[in-house]
Amino acid sequence: SYELTQPPSVSVSPGQTARITCSGDALPKQYAYWYQQKPGQAPVLVIYKDSERPSGIPERFSGSSSGTTVTLTISGVQAEDEADYYCQSADSSGTDQVFGGGTKLTVL
Amino acid sequence: QVQLQESGPGLVKPSQTLSLTCTVSGGSISSGSYYWSWIRQPAGKGLEWIGRIYTSGSTNYNPSLKSRVTISVDTSKNQFSLKLSSVTAADTAVYYCARAYDVWGQGTTVTVSS
């Protein structure tokens, strides 16, 4: 079955830039979506279609794509950004959706 | 704006069928070309896609759950539903319903235990 691979954890100091990667063979063909999830809360979409930002999401959140890897970048990280982040995409046929394993962002 | 709310039993016995409903408010489930999904998350673990349904009735299911999952839609009630059969303790999780990628319910906890 298709898999998306994320690093389990990323740590940054406040004000620095955090980059969270997501790798998968079908990413050149399928869009990726990124979610932020804080403890006890439902996930919130922060990036869609690789690099689009929903209304209400701060400009410090951005997304990019290169080959089989997509990257969520958080510039000027704030304490409130500490959360789990998940990528989501589809297999090459576009039928089966899959989530990455999640990355815990720690703000030092 | 559109809001989603999951409902259903919080406790299900092993081997029985888990049944959940997602009620859509603030908009029609039939408007737009959206699909409607179910996702689950065991405690302390990551998100798992269960499946989705289009308002046409077309469905896609996670291959690992496909033999046990049925998702249906009732446009007259503005609801869509999940049935997961032959549950075990491994199906204990928070279950979320969602509209495509952008709108999620708050989640409901389902425990499988005798």
Chai-1 contact restraints between the chains, C-beta under 6 A:
chainA,res_idxA,chainB,res_idxB,connection_type,confidence,min_distance_angstrom,max_distance_angstrom,comment,restraint_id
A,Y33,B,Y101,contact,1.0,0.0,6.0,A-B,restraint_1
A,A42,B,W104,contact,1.0,0.0,6.0,A-B,restraint_2
A,A42,B,Q106,contact,1.0,0.0,6.0,A-B,restraint_3
A,A42,B,G107,contact,1.0,0.0,6.0,A-B,restraint_4
A,P43,B,W104,contact,1.0,0.0,6.0,A-B,restraint_5
A,L45,B,Y101,contact,1.0,0.0,6.0,A-B,restraint_6
A,L45,B,D102,contact,1.0,0.0,6.0,A-B,restraint_7
A,Y48,B,Y101,contact,1.0,0.0,6.0,A-B,restraint_8
A,Y86,B,L47,contact,1.0,0.0,6.0,A-B,restraint_9
A,T95,B,N60,contact,1.0,0.0,6.0,A-B,restraint_10
A,Q97,B,W49,contact,1.0,0.0,6.0,A-B,restraint_11
A,F99,B,L47,contact,1.0,0.0,6.0,A-B,restraint_12
A,G101,B,G46,contact,1.0,0.0,6.0,A-B,restraint_13
A,G102,B,G46,contact,1.0,0.0,6.0,A-B,restraint_14
